[in-house]
Amino acid sequence: MKLSRSFLVPLGWLTLSAATFGLGWHLKPHPERPNSVASLTGEAMTSPLGFEMTGRIEASHSGSDSPDVKSSVVLSSDRIATLGKQLRRSTDPIARRTAFGELLAGLTSENALTIREQIAHLKDSDPEFREFHYAWGQVAGLDAVMHGLETDAKDMGPTVAGWASHDPGAAKDWYESLNEKGNRGANQQGMKAALVHGLAIHDPQSAADFVYTLGSSGDRRAKEMMGIVMGKVVQEGGAEQAALWASNLKEGDLRGHALWEAGRAGVREDADATLAWATDLARDDPNAGSLAYGIAEEMGWRDGPKMAEWLASLDRDAAKAAYGPLLGGWTKADPLAASEFVAEMPPSESRDWAIGGMVHSHRWEDPSAAVAWATQLSSAEGREKVMTLAAEAFVKQDPLGAAEWLPTSGLPVATQERLLGRGK
């Protein structure tokens, strides 16, 4: 095969997806009362639909570590039925949210099942459905959670989150008593993200401690769980404060993941401000590379030249991996400028990262160009890995041409056989 000189044509970078496992609720504690239930009147809570719920669920302390949830609204059965009808029949979204807010404000452990009948028509993906079960978990704890075993709806997750946000100790004890799998959806794997959501709402630091415990036991979802914690910290204090909070975590991969999340969130909030505070934070931080990587993922396609200038100001080891996502986004925004930038980079680990990312992303659009870029990696090990990625796309798009080229590729014979479908 005659390789095209199109290897100077820019290629893209496949940005790595975040592992954040969202359950869909966006509730957080009142900043002055981290152990209380969110107030639904006075400080109106905005739902994912953008409407505000009225009414109040208050927390009163009765000597225990966790507050007792009380309702300041007393609802008769007739009033519950009336509000339920309004929730089902009203075509005015504000009226529906008002009715739902009053139902939630009057929720108690005694009337919860009656109120649930009024929201039973909702899909389990609807915000009101999740918010009701979150609130039910706060007022009834285990009883509300166990009700989920009797239904086919996905209601246990938000219920556990509500319970953990109100009584984290009891919720954690219950979680630890579960089997790894089994028992219909009440198992540790199924309830893990829900528990972390609630713990993070109650106290992000205790949630992080729990995640570190998961990490030390080899749990593969530990980073995903740290992403949930960081989502709450960013939501409550903004990306810069979240980054400072993360910088006080124990060193290691989980701390790096937390800073990666903060960097991505910061660019979405204010890119220029993020580059300013991240410069100081990255100077001596052991996880500066993770922070830079997250920023590059969000910043590369917004302003490649500015991102490249910022990376050049960092320590080389901290910046090198971030050149991958930088070039991925930059090539999509300005292909010519991005390809010229890579062509002018001297041989280095940073350039290898840039080329690897470009091939990973764009190999399906132009396999021959991806192959040509892969040959330029300075690392033999990296060159083989990236060349294999490019060859996979080449084989799919041009099997005959790839079969002719592979013997000259320098790839191991076993890899060539696998790519051509001849291996086991």
ROROPA-879809 format. One record per residue (C-alpha): x, z, y; residue in one letter. Coordinates in steps of 0.2 Angstrom, whole numbers. Layout:
N
<atom u="X" w="Z" v="Y" r="a"/>
...
***
This chain:
424
<atom u="0" w="0" v="0" r="m"/>
<atom u="6" w="-4" v="17" r="k"/>
<atom u="4" w="11" v="28" r="l"/>
<atom u="-4" w="8" v="45" r="s"/>
<atom u="5" w="12" v="61" r="r"/>
<atom u="-11" w="21" v="65" r="s"/>
<atom u="-2" w="38" v="61" r="f"/>
<atom u="-1" w="40" v="80" r="l"/>
<atom u="-20" w="39" v="81" r="v"/>
<atom u="-26" w="57" v="84" r="p"/>
<atom u="-34" w="67" v="70" r="l"/>
<atom u="-45" w="82" v="71" r="g"/>
<atom u="-44" w="100" v="65" r="w"/>
<atom u="-56" w="108" v="54" r="l"/>
<atom u="-60" w="124" v="62" r="t"/>
<atom u="-61" w="139" v="50" r="l"/>
<atom u="-79" w="146" v="49" r="s"/>
<atom u="-81" w="164" v="52" r="a"/>
<atom u="-87" w="175" v="38" r="a"/>
<atom u="-99" w="184" v="48" r="t"/>
<atom u="-114" w="187" v="38" r="f"/>
<atom u="-129" w="188" v="50" r="g"/>
<atom u="-145" w="197" v="45" r="l"/>
<atom u="-153" w="191" v="61" r="g"/>
<atom u="-157" w="207" v="70" r="w"/>
<atom u="-148" w="210" v="87" r="h"/>
<atom u="-152" w="228" v="90" r="l"/>
<atom u="-140" w="241" v="97" r="k"/>
<atom u="-140" w="259" v="102" r="p"/>
<atom u="-143" w="265" v="119" r="h"/>
<atom u="-125" w="267" v="126" r="p"/>
<atom u="-128" w="285" v="131" r="e"/>
<atom u="-137" w="290" v="115" r="r"/>
<atom u="-127" w="283" v="100" r="p"/>
<atom u="-137" w="293" v="87" r="n"/>
<atom u="-154" w="289" v="94" r="s"/>
<atom u="-167" w="276" v="90" r="v"/>
<atom u="-168" w="262" v="102" r="a"/>
<atom u="-180" w="266" v="116" r="s"/>
<atom u="-194" w="253" v="117" r="l"/>
<atom u="-201" w="258" v="134" r="t"/>
<atom u="-191" w="263" v="149" r="g"/>
<atom u="-177" w="252" v="143" r="e"/>
<atom u="-186" w="237" v="136" r="a"/>
<atom u="-179" w="230" v="120" r="m"/>
<atom u="-178" w="211" v="120" r="t"/>
<atom u="-181" w="202" v="104" r="s"/>
<atom u="-172" w="187" v="97" r="p"/>
<atom u="-187" w="177" v="104" r="l"/>
<atom u="-183" w="183" v="121" r="g"/>
<atom u="-199" w="193" v="124" r="f"/>
<atom u="-199" w="212" v="128" r="e"/>
<atom u="-207" w="225" v="117" r="m"/>
<atom u="-215" w="240" v="126" r="t"/>
<atom u="-219" w="257" v="120" r="g"/>
<atom u="-207" w="271" v="115" r="r"/>
<atom u="-199" w="277" v="99" r="i"/>
<atom u="-190" w="294" v="104" r="e"/>
<atom u="-177" w="304" v="95" r="a"/>
<atom u="-178" w="323" v="95" r="s"/>
<atom u="-165" w="334" v="88" r="h"/>
<atom u="-170" w="348" v="76" r="s"/>
<atom u="-153" w="355" v="72" r="g"/>
<atom u="-148" w="342" v="59" r="s"/>
<atom u="-134" w="329" v="62" r="d"/>
<atom u="-147" w="316" v="63" r="s"/>
<atom u="-162" w="316" v="75" r="p"/>
<atom u="-180" w="316" v="69" r="d"/>
<atom u="-189" w="300" v="74" r="v"/>
<atom u="-205" w="304" v="83" r="k"/>
<atom u="-218" w="292" v="91" r="s"/>
<atom u="-225" w="296" v="108" r="s"/>
<atom u="-239" w="284" v="104" r="v"/>
<atom u="-254" w="290" v="93" r="v"/>
<atom u="-263" w="275" v="85" r="l"/>
<atom u="-279" w="277" v="76" r="s"/>
<atom u="-283" w="266" v="61" r="s"/>
<atom u="-296" w="256" v="72" r="d"/>
<atom u="-282" w="253" v="85" r="r"/>
<atom u="-270" w="247" v="72" r="i"/>
<atom u="-283" w="235" v="66" r="a"/>
<atom u="-286" w="229" v="83" r="t"/>
<atom u="-268" w="226" v="87" r="l"/>
<atom u="-265" w="218" v="71" r="g"/>
<atom u="-279" w="205" v="74" r="k"/>
<atom u="-271" w="202" v="91" r="q"/>
<atom u="-255" w="199" v="83" r="l"/>
<atom u="-262" w="187" v="71" r="r"/>
<atom u="-274" w="177" v="82" r="r"/>
<atom u="-267" w="177" v="99" r="s"/>
<atom u="-260" w="161" v="105" r="t"/>
<atom u="-252" w="169" v="120" r="d"/>
<atom u="-234" w="174" v="115" r="p"/>
<atom u="-233" w="188" v="128" r="i"/>
<atom u="-250" w="195" v="121" r="a"/>
<atom u="-243" w="194" v="103" r="r"/>
<atom u="-227" w="203" v="108" r="r"/>
<atom u="-237" w="217" v="118" r="t"/>
<atom u="-247" w="220" v="103" r="a"/>
<atom u="-232" w="221" v="91" r="f"/>
<atom u="-223" w="232" v="103" r="g"/>
<atom u="-238" w="244" v="103" r="e"/>
<atom u="-238" w="244" v="84" r="l"/>
<atom u="-220" w="248" v="84" r="l"/>
<atom u="-221" w="261" v="97" r="a"/>
<atom u="-234" w="270" v="86" r="g"/>
<atom u="-225" w="268" v="70" r="l"/>
<atom u="-223" w="284" v="59" r="t"/>
<atom u="-219" w="287" v="41" r="s"/>
<atom u="-238" w="291" v="38" r="e"/>
<atom u="-245" w="275" v="45" r="n"/>
<atom u="-231" w="263" v="41" r="a"/>
<atom u="-240" w="255" v="26" r="l"/>
<atom u="-255" w="252" v="37" r="t"/>
<atom u="-245" w="244" v="51" r="i"/>
<atom u="-236" w="234" v="38" r="r"/>
<atom u="-252" w="226" v="33" r="e"/>
<atom u="-254" w="219" v="50" r="q"/>
<atom u="-237" w="210" v="49" r="i"/>
<atom u="-238" w="205" v="31" r="a"/>
<atom u="-243" w="187" v="36" r="h"/>
<atom u="-226" w="185" v="45" r="l"/>
<atom u="-212" w="176" v="36" r="k"/>
<atom u="-198" w="187" v="31" r="d"/>
<atom u="-186" w="177" v="43" r="s"/>
<atom u="-197" w="181" v="58" r="d"/>
<atom u="-190" w="193" v="71" r="p"/>
<atom u="-205" w="204" v="71" r="e"/>
<atom u="-204" w="206" v="52" r="f"/>
<atom u="-186" w="211" v="53" r="r"/>
<atom u="-189" w="222" v="68" r="e"/>
<atom u="-203" w="231" v="60" r="f"/>
<atom u="-193" w="235" v="44" r="h"/>
<atom u="-178" w="240" v="54" r="y"/>
<atom u="-189" w="253" v="63" r="a"/>
<atom u="-198" w="258" v="47" r="w"/>
<atom u="-181" w="262" v="40" r="g"/>
<atom u="-177" w="273" v="54" r="q"/>
<atom u="-193" w="283" v="53" r="v"/>
<atom u="-194" w="284" v="34" r="a"/>
<atom u="-177" w="281" v="26" r="g"/>
<atom u="-177" w="279" v="8" r="l"/>
<atom u="-196" w="278" v="6" r="d"/>
<atom u="-196" w="263" v="16" r="a"/>
<atom u="-181" w="255" v="7" r="v"/>
<atom u="-189" w="258" v="-10" r="m"/>
<atom u="-205" w="250" v="-4" r="h"/>
<atom u="-194" w="234" v="-3" r="g"/>
<atom u="-192" w="234" v="-22" r="l"/>
<atom u="-211" w="231" v="-24" r="e"/>
<atom u="-211" w="216" v="-13" r="t"/>
<atom u="-205" w="198" v="-15" r="d"/>
<atom u="-200" w="197" v="4" r="a"/>
<atom u="-182" w="200" v="10" r="k"/>
<atom u="-186" w="216" v="19" r="d"/>
<atom u="-174" w="228" v="11" r="m"/>
<atom u="-159" w="222" v="22" r="g"/>
<atom u="-166" w="226" v="39" r="p"/>
<atom u="-174" w="242" v="32" r="t"/>
<atom u="-157" w="248" v="26" r="v"/>
<atom u="-149" w="244" v="42" r="a"/>
<atom u="-162" w="254" v="51" r="g"/>
<atom u="-160" w="269" v="40" r="w"/>
<atom u="-141" w="268" v="42" r="a"/>
<atom u="-142" w="267" v="60" r="s"/>
<atom u="-152" w="283" v="61" r="h"/>
<atom u="-145" w="293" v="46" r="d"/>
<atom u="-129" w="285" v="41" r="p"/>
<atom u="-124" w="299" v="29" r="g"/>
<atom u="-139" w="298" v="18" r="a"/>
<atom u="-139" w="279" v="18" r="a"/>
<atom u="-121" w="279" v="13" r="k"/>
<atom u="-124" w="291" v="-1" r="d"/>
<atom u="-138" w="280" v="-8" r="w"/>
<atom u="-127" w="265" v="-6" r="y"/>
<atom u="-113" w="273" v="-16" r="e"/>
<atom u="-126" w="277" v="-30" r="s"/>
<atom u="-130" w="259" v="-33" r="l"/>
<atom u="-123" w="248" v="-46" r="n"/>
<atom u="-112" w="234" v="-41" r="e"/>
<atom u="-125" w="222" v="-46" r="k"/>
<atom u="-143" w="222" v="-54" r="g"/>
<atom u="-158" w="233" v="-50" r="n"/>
<atom u="-167" w="218" v="-42" r="r"/>
<atom u="-159" w="217" v="-24" r="g"/>
<atom u="-155" w="235" v="-23" r="a"/>
<atom u="-137" w="234" v="-27" r="n"/>
<atom u="-121" w="237" v="-18" r="q"/>
<atom u="-117" w="218" v="-16" r="q"/>
<atom u="-135" w="215" v="-9" r="g"/>
<atom u="-135" w="229" v="3" r="m"/>
<atom u="-117" w="229" v="9" r="k"/>
<atom u="-120" w="219" v="25" r="a"/>
<atom u="-136" w="228" v="29" r="a"/>
<atom u="-127" w="245" v="28" r="l"/>
<atom u="-113" w="239" v="39" r="v"/>
<atom u="-125" w="233" v="52" r="h"/>
<atom u="-133" w="250" v="53" r="g"/>
<atom u="-117" w="260" v="53" r="l"/>
<atom u="-110" w="249" v="67" r="a"/>
<atom u="-125" w="252" v="77" r="i"/>
<atom u="-124" w="271" v="75" r="h"/>
<atom u="-105" w="272" v="77" r="d"/>
<atom u="-93" w="257" v="76" r="p"/>
<atom u="-78" w="267" v="72" r="q"/>
<atom u="-86" w="275" v="57" r="s"/>
<atom u="-92" w="258" v="51" r="a"/>
<atom u="-74" w="251" v="53" r="a"/>
<atom u="-68" w="266" v="43" r="d"/>
<atom u="-80" w="261" v="29" r="f"/>
<atom u="-74" w="243" v="30" r="v"/>
<atom u="-56" w="249" v="28" r="y"/>
<atom u="-61" w="258" v="13" r="t"/>
<atom u="-69" w="242" v="6" r="l"/>
<atom u="-53" w="233" v="10" r="g"/>
<atom u="-42" w="246" v="2" r="s"/>
<atom u="-52" w="244" v="-14" r="s"/>
<atom u="-49" w="225" v="-14" r="g"/>
<atom u="-67" w="220" v="-9" r="d"/>
<atom u="-66" w="202" v="-4" r="r"/>
<atom u="-80" w="204" v="8" r="r"/>
<atom u="-71" w="216" v="19" r="a"/>
<atom u="-66" w="204" v="33" r="k"/>
<atom u="-84" w="198" v="33" r="e"/>
<atom u="-90" w="216" v="35" r="m"/>
<atom u="-77" w="218" v="49" r="m"/>
<atom u="-85" w="203" v="58" r="g"/>
<atom u="-101" w="212" v="58" r="i"/>
<atom u="-94" w="227" v="66" r="v"/>
<atom u="-85" w="217" v="79" r="m"/>
<atom u="-101" w="208" v="83" r="g"/>
<atom u="-109" w="225" v="88" r="k"/>
<atom u="-94" w="230" v="98" r="v"/>
<atom u="-93" w="214" v="107" r="v"/>
<atom u="-112" w="214" v="111" r="q"/>
<atom u="-111" w="232" v="118" r="e"/>
<atom u="-95" w="231" v="128" r="g"/>
<atom u="-89" w="213" v="130" r="g"/>
<atom u="-75" w="204" v="122" r="a"/>
<atom u="-61" w="212" v="132" r="e"/>
<atom u="-66" w="230" v="128" r="q"/>
<atom u="-69" w="225" v="110" r="a"/>
<atom u="-51" w="218" v="109" r="a"/>
<atom u="-45" w="234" v="116" r="l"/>
<atom u="-55" w="244" v="103" r="w"/>
<atom u="-49" w="233" v="89" r="a"/>
<atom u="-31" w="236" v="95" r="s"/>
<atom u="-33" w="254" v="90" r="n"/>
<atom u="-37" w="250" v="72" r="l"/>
<atom u="-25" w="252" v="58" r="k"/>
<atom u="-12" w="238" v="57" r="e"/>
<atom u="-16" w="225" v="44" r="g"/>
<atom u="-27" w="210" v="40" r="d"/>
<atom u="-43" w="218" v="45" r="l"/>
<atom u="-36" w="223" v="62" r="r"/>
<atom u="-31" w="205" v="64" r="g"/>
<atom u="-48" w="199" v="59" r="h"/>
<atom u="-56" w="210" v="72" r="a"/>
<atom u="-44" w="203" v="86" r="l"/>
<atom u="-48" w="185" v="80" r="w"/>
<atom u="-67" w="189" v="82" r="e"/>
<atom u="-63" w="196" v="99" r="a"/>
<atom u="-53" w="181" v="105" r="g"/>
<atom u="-67" w="169" v="100" r="r"/>
<atom u="-80" w="179" v="108" r="a"/>
<atom u="-69" w="180" v="124" r="g"/>
<atom u="-68" w="162" v="126" r="v"/>
<atom u="-87" w="160" v="124" r="r"/>
<atom u="-89" w="173" v="138" r="e"/>
<atom u="-76" w="168" v="150" r="d"/>
<atom u="-61" w="157" v="145" r="a"/>
<atom u="-49" w="160" v="160" r="d"/>
<atom u="-52" w="179" v="160" r="a"/>
<atom u="-49" w="179" v="141" r="t"/>
<atom u="-32" w="170" v="143" r="l"/>
<atom u="-27" w="183" v="156" r="a"/>
<atom u="-31" w="199" v="146" r="w"/>
<atom u="-25" w="191" v="130" r="a"/>
<atom u="-8" w="188" v="137" r="t"/>
<atom u="-5" w="206" v="140" r="d"/>
<atom u="-12" w="211" v="123" r="l"/>
<atom u="-3" w="198" v="113" r="a"/>
<atom u="14" w="203" v="121" r="r"/>
<atom u="18" w="217" v="109" r="d"/>
<atom u="3" w="217" v="97" r="d"/>
<atom u="7" w="215" v="78" r="p"/>
<atom u="-8" w="205" v="76" r="n"/>
<atom u="-5" w="193" v="91" r="a"/>
<atom u="-6" w="178" v="80" r="g"/>
<atom u="-24" w="182" v="74" r="s"/>
<atom u="-29" w="184" v="92" r="l"/>
<atom u="-21" w="168" v="97" r="a"/>
<atom u="-29" w="159" v="83" r="y"/>
<atom u="-46" w="164" v="87" r="g"/>
<atom u="-44" w="159" v="105" r="i"/>
<atom u="-37" w="142" v="100" r="a"/>
<atom u="-52" w="139" v="89" r="e"/>
<atom u="-64" w="141" v="104" r="e"/>
<atom u="-53" w="134" v="118" r="m"/>
<atom u="-45" w="119" v="110" r="g"/>
<atom u="-59" w="107" v="113" r="w"/>
<atom u="-63" w="115" v="130" r="r"/>
<atom u="-46" w="113" v="138" r="d"/>
<atom u="-32" w="107" v="126" r="g"/>
<atom u="-18" w="106" v="140" r="p"/>
<atom u="-22" w="124" v="146" r="k"/>
<atom u="-23" w="131" v="129" r="m"/>
<atom u="-6" w="122" v="125" r="a"/>
<atom u="2" w="130" v="140" r="e"/>
<atom u="-4" w="147" v="136" r="w"/>
<atom u="2" w="146" v="118" r="l"/>
<atom u="19" w="141" v="125" r="a"/>
<atom u="20" w="157" v="135" r="s"/>
<atom u="18" w="167" v="119" r="l"/>
<atom u="31" w="173" v="106" r="d"/>
<atom u="34" w="158" v="95" r="r"/>
<atom u="29" w="167" v="79" r="d"/>
<atom u="13" w="173" v="87" r="a"/>
<atom u="8" w="156" v="93" r="a"/>
<atom u="13" w="144" v="78" r="k"/>
<atom u="-2" w="145" v="67" r="a"/>
<atom u="-14" w="143" v="83" r="a"/>
<atom u="-8" w="125" v="85" r="y"/>
<atom u="-19" w="119" v="71" r="g"/>
<atom u="-36" w="124" v="79" r="p"/>
<atom u="-29" w="119" v="96" r="l"/>
<atom u="-25" w="101" v="91" r="l"/>
<atom u="-41" w="100" v="81" r="g"/>
<atom u="-52" w="103" v="96" r="g"/>
<atom u="-41" w="94" v="108" r="w"/>
<atom u="-41" w="78" v="98" r="t"/>
<atom u="-60" w="78" v="99" r="k"/>
<atom u="-60" w="79" v="118" r="a"/>
<atom u="-45" w="68" v="122" r="d"/>
<atom u="-38" w="59" v="107" r="p"/>
<atom u="-24" w="50" v="116" r="l"/>
<atom u="-17" w="65" v="125" r="a"/>
<atom u="-18" w="76" v="109" r="a"/>
<atom u="-9" w="63" v="99" r="s"/>
<atom u="5" w="61" v="112" r="e"/>
<atom u="7" w="80" v="113" r="f"/>
<atom u="10" w="81" v="94" r="v"/>
<atom u="21" w="66" v="94" r="a"/>
<atom u="32" w="74" v="107" r="e"/>
<atom u="33" w="91" v="98" r="m"/>
<atom u="50" w="94" v="90" r="p"/>
<atom u="51" w="98" v="71" r="p"/>
<atom u="45" w="116" v="69" r="s"/>
<atom u="33" w="127" v="60" r="e"/>
<atom u="21" w="125" v="75" r="s"/>
<atom u="21" w="106" v="73" r="r"/>
<atom u="19" w="108" v="55" r="d"/>
<atom u="3" w="118" v="58" r="w"/>
<atom u="-3" w="105" v="70" r="a"/>
<atom u="-1" w="91" v="58" r="i"/>
<atom u="-8" w="101" v="44" r="g"/>
<atom u="-24" w="105" v="54" r="g"/>
<atom u="-26" w="87" v="59" r="m"/>
<atom u="-25" w="80" v="42" r="v"/>
<atom u="-37" w="93" v="35" r="h"/>
<atom u="-50" w="88" v="48" r="s"/>
<atom u="-48" w="70" v="49" r="h"/>
<atom u="-43" w="64" v="32" r="r"/>
<atom u="-60" w="57" v="28" r="w"/>
<atom u="-61" w="47" v="44" r="e"/>
<atom u="-44" w="38" v="41" r="d"/>
<atom u="-35" w="43" v="25" r="p"/>
<atom u="-20" w="31" v="28" r="s"/>
<atom u="-16" w="39" v="45" r="a"/>
<atom u="-18" w="56" v="37" r="a"/>
<atom u="-5" w="51" v="24" r="v"/>
<atom u="7" w="45" v="37" r="a"/>
<atom u="5" w="61" v="47" r="w"/>
<atom u="8" w="72" v="31" r="a"/>
<atom u="25" w="63" v="28" r="t"/>
<atom u="31" w="71" v="44" r="q"/>
<atom u="30" w="89" v="39" r="l"/>
<atom u="47" w="97" v="39" r="s"/>
<atom u="43" w="109" v="26" r="s"/>
<atom u="43" w="102" v="8" r="a"/>
<atom u="30" w="114" v="1" r="e"/>
<atom u="19" w="111" v="16" r="g"/>
<atom u="21" w="93" v="15" r="r"/>
<atom u="15" w="93" v="-3" r="e"/>
<atom u="0" w="103" v="1" r="k"/>
<atom u="-5" w="92" v="16" r="v"/>
<atom u="-1" w="76" v="7" r="m"/>
<atom u="-12" w="81" v="-8" r="t"/>
<atom u="-27" w="84" v="5" r="l"/>
<atom u="-24" w="67" v="12" r="a"/>
<atom u="-23" w="59" v="-5" r="a"/>
<atom u="-39" w="66" v="-10" r="e"/>
<atom u="-48" w="57" v="4" r="a"/>
<atom u="-38" w="41" v="0" r="f"/>
<atom u="-43" w="41" v="-18" r="v"/>
<atom u="-62" w="43" v="-14" r="k"/>
<atom u="-62" w="30" v="-1" r="q"/>
<atom u="-50" w="17" v="-9" r="d"/>
<atom u="-47" w="21" v="-27" r="p"/>
<atom u="-38" w="5" v="-31" r="l"/>
<atom u="-27" w="6" v="-16" r="g"/>
<atom u="-24" w="24" v="-19" r="a"/>
<atom u="-19" w="21" v="-37" r="a"/>
<atom u="-6" w="8" v="-31" r="e"/>
<atom u="1" w="20" v="-18" r="w"/>
<atom u="1" w="37" v="-28" r="l"/>
<atom u="17" w="33" v="-38" r="p"/>
<atom u="26" w="31" v="-22" r="t"/>
<atom u="19" w="47" v="-14" r="s"/>
<atom u="32" w="59" v="-20" r="g"/>
<atom u="18" w="70" v="-27" r="l"/>
<atom u="20" w="78" v="-44" r="p"/>
<atom u="14" w="68" v="-59" r="v"/>
<atom u="1" w="81" v="-63" r="a"/>
<atom u="-6" w="81" v="-46" r="t"/>
<atom u="-7" w="62" v="-46" r="q"/>
<atom u="-16" w="62" v="-63" r="e"/>
<atom u="-28" w="75" v="-57" r="r"/>
<atom u="-32" w="65" v="-41" r="l"/>
<atom u="-36" w="50" v="-51" r="l"/>
<atom u="-47" w="59" v="-63" r="g"/>
<atom u="-35" w="57" v="-78" r="r"/>
<atom u="-30" w="75" v="-79" r="g"/>
<atom u="-40" w="89" v="-87" r="k"/>
***
